[in-house]
Amino acid sequence: MKPLIPTLLSLFVWTASPGWAATSQPRTTLLNEYTSQAKQADGSFAGFSAQRGEKFFQGNHTGGKPDTPSCTTCHNTSPMAMGQTRANKPIDPMAVSKTPDRFTDREKVEKWFTRNCQSVLGRECTPQEKGDVITYLGNL
Ligand code: HEC
């Protein structure tokens, strides 16, 4: 029974920490994965930044398709609001407070990062860019 005590203790610490209700285990696991990838790519990596994520998500980029220069071409400039595809299909808000299951399904997240980063930047997003974007949208 000994190992049960540390488990119970960490559970207590987790539930007692501020904001625990807003965090989701799959999203945290995914962010941890991007953290180790970012560290591997850059030894001086010092954590994700919501501010950097906002700049990246809201900003205009080159290298991708001319009709999709920004993430906000499809996702609304307000992540709290609905977006729409090029074919005018509605896209649920990207802010986690509005669409709580955002960034909880690893396969879905990877599939859309791959596709959308290719459209907007003409390349894959880096682990740091992915983590920054999720941190930005997860804090809204
Ligand atoms: C051409 C339109 C379009 C552009 C441009 C676009 N997206 Fe998306 N994105 C979508 C669609 C459609 C979905 C899937 C529908 C949904 O998740 O509601 C999606 C879903 C996603 C998801 C999955 C979210 C989840 O629920 O887990 C991520 C991550 C994402 N986009 C990131 C980005 C980023 C970062 C950019 C800019 C580099 C971007 N998107 C640009 C259309 C776009």
Residues whose N, C-alpha, C, O or C-beta is under 5 A from the ligand:
A	BS01	HEC	T68 S70 C71 T73 C74 T85 I91 D92 D101 R102 F103 T104 K108 V109 W112 F113 N116 C117 V120 V133
